[in-house]
Amino acid sequence: MMPANPAHPDHLDVVIVGAGLSGIGAAVHLQRRLPGKSYAILEARGAIGGTWDLFRYPGVRSDSDMYTLGYAFKPWTDAKAIADGPSIRAYIVETARENDIERHIRFDQRLVAAHWSTPDARWTLEIAHGDETVTQTCNFLLLCSGYYSYERAYRPEWPGEADFTGTIVHPQFWPTDLATAGKRIVVIGSGATAVTLVPELARTAAHVTMLQRSPSYVVSRPSVDRFANWARRCLPAGTAYRLTRAKNILLGQLFYRLARRRPAATARRLIAMVHGEIGEVFDPVHFTPRYKPWDQRLCLVPDADLFAALRSRRASIVTGTIDHFTRGGLVLASGETLPADLVVTATGLQMEIGGGAKLFVDGAPVDVSKTLAYKGLMLSGVPNLGLTFGYTNASWTLKADLTSDYFCRLLARMDRRGARIATPRAPAGTEQAPFLDFTSGYVQRALAILPGQGTTHPWRLRQNYLADLAMLRFGRIEEPNLELR
């Protein structure tokens, strides 16, 4: 028998898992829309911020503009639209303090397992807190813990690593005392993290080489949104923020739709833009991906900083695969040698749902991979469970805001109906597809643990903010695929 947690209420209306961007936002929505609901936030770490507290590598920043990555209810007021990690964390902390959220957060408490009981219409949560396991019951469980493991990263191993006399580090676990000035650095990877690290490290390193197996689409964008700064000077802050947010949402959606309808023309344009940025050092081998635009996320280059580093030859790109490490660097399959004092393995994340917590319904374990995602935010056959999972083609918070809004509407409707249980039920024979139609390595490696999706509404993920806005904020709650009782 596990002890209850004596420091907190025995039962809550809602438990939110994660005190990052999604979890703090969910708490604000809940407080404002349903002030009578009791709730707590379980945070496995000792600080607010999630991703933006965890990642401390040089230059860490958003890969979306803050007018869409920021909350709908709290204007982003900094001059830069593409913000650094510390600024984003400060924004989340400020949001929590302004709304008196901090007193609801239980730090250093990690959800291990959640057990649903239909007769009791409640969850019983197993929570690791230091060396103890405590329990907490609640009516509704909201998983806002992101999409990857904080404890583990994707880190391939190569022959000869033990012979290497330099340092190997993964960006997710960047040492605070790591010296990079004057070093020969190889950054393995071609995604957002590598594109961020290379220009930042190149400021003081002897040289930085970005080693990629295959290229990604990279696009430059000013870190300052001139329209936003103009609007703030001429309009009330809230109005200026809403206009800028609407502008960026619409432009993002239009670009995505155009890219998917005309992939070849879009690819040619993106590659030509890079050529124009870096001039004579341009080599199409390093900037021509094997996939279509938006089969993976585009890599954002604020103020063309990566291109400036390449033009100055303080950084370079090599496309190839690693054969083995040596004492002084890496040898590629082509035979080329890359000397290095420091190797950064920007090789990706390890996807994880709900922080790795196990789910049980009436004693039976839930295999998440056998469930279907309902409206992209619940799991078929799993009662009173919410899942926040952002867009692959837009800012994470756009979907997180809509998800929180929907659950507030759902809880309010359940109260009016006198319903205690909400369970999505997929009709027999529902056609299934992978949860994410994305070719990125971290997604492909995780398909076996992700839920599926259907091919028709409401089981299909549309990756379309405007469509989801209509469905989640204004659409009907009660419909045949959602059982309320």
C-alpha positions as CSV (number, residue, x, y, z in Angstrom):
1,M,0.0,0.0,0.0
2,M,1.5,3.3,-1.1
3,P,1.2,6.2,1.3
4,A,-0.9,9.2,0.3
5,N,0.8,12.6,0.1
6,P,0.0,14.3,3.4
7,A,1.1,17.7,2.3
8,H,-1.6,18.0,-0.4
9,P,-5.3,17.4,-0.9
10,D,-6.3,13.8,-1.2
11,H,-8.4,14.4,-4.3
12,L,-8.3,17.0,-7.1
13,D,-10.5,17.9,-10.0
14,V,-7.6,18.1,-12.4
15,V,-3.9,17.2,-12.4
16,I,-1.7,18.7,-15.0
17,V,1.6,17.0,-15.7
18,G,4.5,19.4,-16.6
19,A,5.2,23.0,-15.7
20,G,6.6,24.0,-19.1
21,L,5.0,26.2,-21.8
22,S,2.0,23.8,-22.2
23,G,1.4,23.1,-18.5
24,I,1.5,26.7,-17.3
25,G,-0.8,27.7,-20.2
26,A,-3.3,24.9,-19.3
27,A,-3.4,26.1,-15.7
28,V,-4.1,29.7,-16.7
29,H,-7.0,28.6,-19.0
30,L,-8.4,26.3,-16.2
31,Q,-8.3,29.1,-13.6
32,R,-9.9,31.7,-15.8
33,R,-12.6,29.5,-17.4
34,L,-13.4,27.2,-14.4
35,P,-12.3,29.0,-11.3
36,G,-14.0,26.5,-9.0
37,K,-11.9,23.5,-10.1
38,S,-9.2,22.3,-7.8
39,Y,-5.9,21.4,-9.5
40,A,-2.2,20.8,-9.2
41,I,0.8,20.7,-11.6
42,L,3.3,17.8,-11.2
43,E,6.7,18.9,-12.4
44,A,9.4,16.2,-12.4
45,R,12.2,18.8,-12.2
46,G,12.9,21.6,-9.8
47,A,12.0,24.6,-12.0
48,I,9.4,26.1,-14.3
49,G,10.1,26.2,-18.0
50,G,10.3,22.6,-19.4
51,T,12.3,22.7,-22.6
52,W,13.4,26.2,-22.0
53,D,14.9,25.4,-18.6
54,L,16.4,22.1,-19.6
55,F,18.3,23.2,-22.7
56,R,21.4,25.3,-21.9
57,Y,23.6,24.9,-24.9
58,P,25.1,28.1,-26.5
59,G,22.6,30.1,-28.5
60,V,19.5,28.1,-27.6
61,R,16.5,29.8,-29.1
62,S,13.0,29.2,-30.5
63,D,12.5,28.0,-34.1
64,S,9.1,29.8,-34.2
65,D,8.2,33.4,-33.8
66,M,7.1,34.4,-30.3
67,Y,3.9,35.9,-31.5
68,T,2.7,32.4,-32.2
69,L,4.9,30.5,-29.7
70,G,3.7,32.9,-27.0
71,Y,0.3,32.4,-25.3
72,A,-2.9,33.8,-26.9
73,F,-3.7,35.5,-23.6
74,K,-0.3,37.1,-22.8
75,P,1.4,39.5,-25.3
76,W,5.0,39.0,-26.2
77,T,6.6,42.4,-25.7
78,D,10.3,41.9,-26.3
79,A,11.7,43.5,-29.5
80,K,13.0,40.2,-30.9
81,A,10.4,37.9,-32.4
82,I,12.9,34.9,-32.5
83,A,13.8,34.7,-28.9
84,D,16.6,33.1,-26.9
85,G,16.0,30.3,-24.4
86,P,16.4,32.4,-21.2
87,S,13.9,35.0,-22.5
88,I,11.3,32.4,-23.2
89,R,11.8,30.8,-19.8
90,A,11.4,34.2,-18.2
91,Y,8.2,34.7,-20.1
92,I,6.8,31.4,-18.8
93,V,7.9,32.2,-15.2
94,E,6.3,35.6,-15.5
95,T,3.1,34.1,-16.7
96,A,3.0,31.7,-13.8
97,R,3.6,34.5,-11.2
98,E,1.1,36.9,-12.8
99,N,-1.6,34.3,-12.5
100,D,-0.6,32.9,-9.1
101,I,0.2,29.5,-10.6
102,E,3.4,28.7,-8.6
103,R,1.5,27.7,-5.4
104,H,-0.1,24.9,-7.4
105,I,3.1,23.4,-8.7
106,R,4.6,20.3,-7.0
107,F,8.3,20.3,-7.9
108,D,10.4,17.2,-8.1
109,Q,7.3,15.0,-8.5
110,R,7.3,12.6,-11.5
111,L,4.3,10.7,-12.6
112,V,5.2,7.0,-12.8
113,A,1.8,5.5,-13.5
114,A,-1.8,6.4,-13.7
115,H,-4.6,3.9,-12.8
116,W,-8.2,4.6,-14.0
117,S,-11.1,3.1,-12.1
118,T,-14.5,3.2,-13.9
119,P,-16.6,2.4,-10.8
120,D,-14.9,5.4,-9.0
121,A,-14.7,7.6,-12.1
122,R,-11.2,8.8,-11.1
123,W,-7.5,8.4,-11.6
124,T,-5.1,7.2,-9.0
125,L,-1.6,8.5,-9.7
126,E,1.7,7.0,-8.6
127,I,4.2,9.8,-8.1
128,A,7.9,9.5,-7.5
129,H,9.0,12.1,-5.0
130,G,12.6,11.7,-3.9
131,D,12.9,8.2,-2.5
132,E,9.2,7.8,-1.9
133,T,6.2,6.9,-4.0
134,V,3.1,8.9,-3.1
135,T,-0.4,8.8,-4.5
136,Q,-2.9,11.4,-5.7
137,T,-6.4,11.0,-7.1
138,C,-8.1,13.2,-9.6
139,N,-11.1,13.3,-11.9
140,F,-9.2,14.4,-15.0
141,L,-5.5,14.0,-16.1
142,L,-3.9,16.5,-18.5
143,L,-0.5,15.4,-19.9
144,C,1.4,18.5,-20.8
145,S,4.9,17.1,-20.5
146,G,6.0,17.5,-24.1
147,Y,7.0,14.9,-26.6
148,Y,10.5,13.8,-25.6
149,S,12.4,12.3,-22.7
150,Y,14.4,14.7,-20.5
151,E,16.6,11.9,-19.2
152,R,17.5,10.3,-22.5
153,A,18.5,11.6,-25.9
154,Y,19.1,9.9,-29.2
155,R,22.9,9.4,-29.3
156,P,24.4,6.9,-31.8
157,E,27.7,5.3,-31.0
158,W,30.6,5.0,-33.5
159,P,33.7,2.8,-33.6
160,G,36.8,4.3,-32.0
161,E,35.0,6.8,-29.7
162,A,37.1,5.5,-26.8
163,D,40.3,6.5,-28.7
164,F,39.2,10.1,-29.1
165,T,41.2,12.4,-26.9
166,G,38.8,15.3,-27.1
167,T,35.4,15.8,-25.6
168,I,32.0,14.5,-26.9
169,V,28.9,16.2,-25.6
170,H,25.2,16.0,-26.5
171,P,23.4,19.5,-26.5
172,Q,20.6,18.2,-24.2
173,F,23.2,17.7,-21.5
174,W,25.5,20.6,-22.1
175,P,28.1,21.1,-19.3
176,T,28.0,24.6,-17.7
177,D,31.8,24.7,-17.6
178,L,32.6,23.5,-21.2
179,A,35.2,25.7,-22.9
180,T,34.7,26.1,-26.6
181,A,36.9,29.2,-27.5
182,G,39.8,28.3,-29.8
183,K,38.6,24.8,-30.3
184,R,38.2,22.8,-33.5
185,I,34.6,21.7,-33.2
186,V,32.5,19.2,-35.2
187,V,28.8,19.4,-34.8
188,I,27.1,16.2,-36.0
189,G,23.6,16.9,-37.3
190,S,21.6,19.1,-39.6
191,G,18.5,20.0,-37.7
192,A,17.4,23.0,-35.7
193,T,19.9,22.4,-32.8
194,A,22.9,22.1,-35.2
195,V,21.8,25.1,-37.2
196,T,21.6,27.1,-33.9
197,L,24.9,25.9,-32.4
198,V,27.2,26.3,-35.5
199,P,27.0,30.1,-35.8
200,E,27.1,30.6,-32.0
201,L,30.2,28.4,-31.5
202,A,31.9,29.9,-34.6
203,R,32.1,33.3,-32.8
204,T,35.0,32.1,-30.7
205,A,36.0,28.7,-32.0
206,A,39.1,28.0,-34.2
207,H,36.7,26.5,-36.7
208,V,33.3,24.7,-36.6
209,T,32.3,22.0,-39.1
210,M,28.7,20.9,-39.4
211,L,28.7,17.3,-40.4
212,Q,25.4,16.1,-41.8
213,R,24.3,12.8,-43.3
214,S,21.9,14.6,-45.5
215,P,20.9,18.3,-45.9
216,S,17.9,20.0,-44.4
217,Y,15.9,23.0,-45.8
218,V,17.2,26.2,-44.1
219,V,15.6,29.6,-44.4
220,S,16.6,33.0,-43.1
221,R,14.2,35.2,-41.3
222,P,14.8,38.5,-39.4
223,S,14.8,38.1,-35.6
224,V,12.9,41.3,-35.4
225,D,9.3,41.6,-36.7
226,R,9.0,45.2,-38.0
227,F,5.2,45.0,-38.2
228,A,5.0,44.0,-34.6
229,N,7.2,46.8,-33.4
230,W,5.3,49.3,-35.5
231,A,2.0,48.0,-34.2
232,R,3.2,48.3,-30.6
233,R,4.1,52.0,-31.1
234,C,0.7,52.8,-32.7
235,L,-1.8,50.5,-31.0
236,P,-2.6,49.2,-27.5
237,A,-0.3,46.3,-26.6
238,G,-3.1,43.6,-26.7
239,T,-4.4,44.8,-30.1
240,A,-0.9,44.9,-31.6
241,Y,-0.1,41.4,-30.3
242,R,-3.4,40.0,-31.7
243,L,-2.8,41.6,-35.1
244,T,0.8,40.3,-35.3
245,R,-0.2,36.9,-34.1
246,A,-3.0,36.7,-36.8
247,K,-0.7,37.9,-39.5
248,N,2.0,35.3,-38.6
249,I,-0.6,32.5,-38.3
250,L,-2.0,33.3,-41.8
251,L,1.3,33.7,-43.5
252,G,2.6,30.5,-41.9
253,Q,-0.5,28.5,-43.1
254,L,-0.3,30.0,-46.6
255,F,3.4,29.1,-47.0
256,Y,2.8,25.6,-45.7
257,R,-0.1,25.0,-48.1
258,L,1.8,26.4,-51.0
259,A,4.9,24.3,-50.2
260,R,2.8,21.1,-50.1
261,R,0.9,21.9,-53.3
262,R,4.0,23.0,-55.2
263,P,6.9,21.1,-53.6
264,A,9.4,21.2,-56.5
265,A,9.0,25.0,-57.0
266,T,9.2,25.6,-53.3
267,A,12.4,23.5,-53.0
268,R,14.0,25.4,-55.8
269,R,13.2,28.7,-54.3
270,L,14.5,27.7,-50.8
271,I,17.8,26.5,-52.2
272,A,18.2,29.5,-54.4
273,M,17.7,31.8,-51.4
274,V,20.5,30.0,-49.6
275,H,22.7,30.4,-52.7
276,G,22.0,34.1,-52.7
277,E,23.0,34.3,-49.0
278,I,26.3,32.6,-49.1
279,G,27.5,33.2,-52.6
280,E,30.7,31.6,-53.8
281,V,30.9,29.1,-50.9
282,F,27.6,27.6,-51.9
283,D,27.6,23.9,-52.9
284,P,24.2,22.4,-53.8
285,V,25.4,19.0,-52.3
286,H,25.1,20.5,-48.8
287,F,21.7,22.3,-49.3
288,T,19.6,20.0,-51.5
289,P,17.5,17.7,-49.2
290,R,16.3,14.3,-50.3
291,Y,12.7,15.0,-49.2
292,K,10.0,17.6,-50.0
293,P,9.6,20.8,-48.0
294,W,7.7,20.2,-44.8
295,D,8.2,16.5,-44.8
296,Q,10.4,17.7,-42.0
297,R,10.4,21.0,-40.2
298,L,12.3,23.8,-41.9
299,C,15.3,25.0,-40.0
300,L,15.1,28.7,-39.1
301,V,18.2,30.9,-39.5
302,P,17.6,34.2,-37.7
303,D,19.3,37.2,-39.3
304,A,21.2,34.8,-41.6
305,D,23.7,34.1,-38.8
306,L,24.6,30.6,-40.1
307,F,25.1,32.0,-43.6
308,A,27.4,34.7,-42.3
309,A,29.5,32.1,-40.5
310,L,29.8,30.1,-43.7
311,R,30.7,33.2,-45.8
312,S,33.4,34.1,-43.3
313,R,34.8,30.5,-43.4
314,R,34.7,30.4,-39.7
315,A,32.3,27.5,-40.3
316,S,31.8,24.9,-43.0
317,I,29.5,22.1,-43.9
318,V,30.5,18.5,-44.8
319,T,28.0,16.0,-46.0
320,G,28.9,12.4,-45.3
321,T,28.8,9.5,-42.8
322,I,31.2,8.6,-40.0
323,D,33.3,5.6,-40.4
324,H,35.2,5.8,-37.1
325,F,36.8,8.1,-34.5
326,T,40.5,8.6,-34.1
327,R,42.6,10.2,-31.4
328,G,42.4,13.5,-33.1
329,G,39.0,13.6,-34.8
330,L,36.7,11.7,-37.2
331,V,37.2,9.7,-40.4
332,L,34.3,9.6,-42.8
333,A,33.3,6.8,-45.1
334,S,34.7,8.8,-48.0
335,G,38.2,8.7,-46.3
336,E,38.1,12.4,-45.4
337,T,39.4,13.3,-41.9
338,L,37.9,16.0,-39.8
339,P,40.2,17.1,-36.9
340,A,38.4,17.9,-33.7
341,D,39.0,18.9,-30.1
342,L,35.2,18.9,-29.4
343,V,32.4,16.8,-31.0
344,V,28.8,17.9,-30.4
345,T,26.3,15.1,-31.2
346,A,23.2,17.1,-32.2
347,T,21.7,13.8,-33.2
348,G,18.2,14.3,-31.9
349,L,15.6,13.6,-29.2
350,Q,14.1,10.4,-27.8
351,M,10.3,10.8,-28.2
352,E,8.2,9.9,-25.2
353,I,4.5,10.3,-24.4
354,G,3.4,11.6,-21.0
355,G,6.9,11.7,-19.5
356,G,7.1,7.9,-19.8
357,A,4.3,7.3,-17.3
358,K,2.4,4.0,-17.6
359,L,-1.4,4.0,-18.1
360,F,-3.9,1.5,-16.8
361,V,-7.7,1.4,-17.3
362,D,-9.6,-0.8,-14.9
363,G,-6.4,-2.8,-14.2
364,A,-5.5,-3.4,-17.8
365,P,-2.3,-1.7,-19.2
366,V,-2.9,0.7,-22.0
367,D,-0.8,0.2,-25.1
368,V,-0.8,3.7,-26.5
369,S,0.3,2.5,-29.9
370,K,-3.0,0.6,-30.2
371,T,-5.1,3.7,-29.5
372,L,-6.3,6.4,-31.9
373,A,-5.9,10.1,-31.3
374,Y,-9.3,11.8,-30.9
375,K,-9.1,15.4,-32.3
376,G,-5.4,15.1,-31.6
377,L,-5.9,15.5,-27.9
378,M,-7.5,12.3,-26.3
379,L,-6.9,8.6,-26.7
380,S,-9.5,6.1,-27.8
381,G,-10.8,4.0,-25.0
382,V,-9.0,6.0,-22.3
383,P,-11.4,8.0,-20.1
384,N,-10.8,11.5,-18.8
385,L,-7.3,11.9,-20.2
386,G,-6.0,14.9,-22.2
387,L,-2.8,15.0,-24.3
388,T,-1.2,18.2,-25.4
389,F,0.7,17.7,-28.7
390,G,1.7,20.7,-30.8
391,Y,1.9,21.2,-34.6
392,T,4.7,19.9,-36.7
393,N,4.2,22.7,-39.2
394,A,3.6,25.7,-36.8
395,S,4.2,26.8,-33.3
396,W,3.6,24.3,-30.5
397,T,1.6,26.7,-28.4
398,L,-1.0,27.3,-31.1
399,K,-2.3,23.8,-30.6
400,A,-1.6,23.8,-26.8
401,D,-3.8,26.9,-26.4
402,L,-6.6,25.3,-28.4
403,T,-6.2,22.0,-26.5
404,S,-6.6,23.8,-23.1
405,D,-9.6,25.7,-24.4
406,Y,-11.3,22.5,-25.5
407,F,-10.8,20.8,-22.2
408,C,-12.3,23.7,-20.3
409,R,-15.3,23.5,-22.6
410,L,-15.5,19.7,-22.1
411,L,-15.3,19.9,-18.3
412,A,-18.0,22.6,-18.3
413,R,-20.3,20.5,-20.5
414,M,-19.7,17.5,-18.3
415,D,-20.7,19.5,-15.2
416,R,-23.9,20.8,-16.9
417,R,-24.8,17.2,-17.9
418,G,-23.9,15.7,-14.6
419,A,-21.4,13.4,-16.5
420,R,-18.4,12.1,-14.7
421,I,-16.7,10.2,-17.5
422,A,-15.7,11.2,-21.1
423,T,-14.3,8.5,-23.3
424,P,-13.5,8.7,-27.0
425,R,-14.8,5.6,-28.9
426,A,-13.5,4.8,-32.4
427,P,-16.1,3.1,-34.5
428,A,-15.3,-0.5,-35.6
429,G,-13.4,-0.6,-38.8
430,T,-11.9,2.9,-38.5
431,E,-9.1,3.1,-41.0
432,Q,-5.8,3.9,-39.3
433,A,-2.6,5.8,-40.2
434,P,0.6,6.9,-38.4
435,F,0.1,9.6,-35.8
436,L,2.6,11.9,-37.6
437,D,3.1,12.1,-41.4
438,F,6.7,13.2,-40.9
439,T,10.0,11.8,-42.1
440,S,12.3,13.2,-39.4
441,G,14.4,10.5,-37.7
442,Y,13.1,11.2,-34.2
443,V,9.5,10.6,-35.4
444,Q,10.3,7.5,-37.4
445,R,12.1,5.9,-34.5
446,A,9.1,6.5,-32.2
447,L,6.2,5.3,-34.4
448,A,6.0,2.1,-32.3
449,I,5.1,4.1,-29.2
450,L,2.9,6.8,-30.6
451,P,-0.9,6.5,-31.0
452,G,-2.4,6.2,-34.4
453,Q,-4.8,8.5,-36.2
454,G,-7.7,7.9,-38.4
455,T,-8.3,9.1,-42.0
456,T,-11.5,11.0,-41.3
457,H,-12.8,13.5,-38.7
458,P,-12.5,13.5,-35.7
459,W,-9.7,11.0,-35.7
460,R,-7.5,12.7,-38.3
461,L,-4.8,15.2,-37.4
462,R,-5.1,18.0,-39.9
463,Q,-2.1,20.0,-38.9
464,N,-4.2,23.1,-39.7
465,Y,-4.6,25.7,-37.0
466,L,-7.7,27.4,-38.7
467,A,-9.5,24.1,-39.0
468,D,-8.7,23.2,-35.4
469,L,-9.8,26.6,-34.2
470,A,-13.2,26.0,-35.7
471,M,-13.4,22.4,-34.3
472,L,-11.9,22.9,-30.8
473,R,-13.0,26.4,-29.9
474,F,-16.4,26.5,-31.6
475,G,-17.3,23.0,-32.6
476,R,-19.7,20.7,-30.7
477,I,-18.5,18.9,-27.7
478,E,-21.2,16.2,-27.7
479,E,-20.9,14.0,-30.8
480,P,-21.2,10.2,-31.5
481,N,-17.4,9.5,-31.1
482,L,-17.3,10.9,-27.5
483,E,-19.1,9.0,-24.8
484,L,-20.3,11.0,-21.9
485,R,-21.8,9.2,-18.9
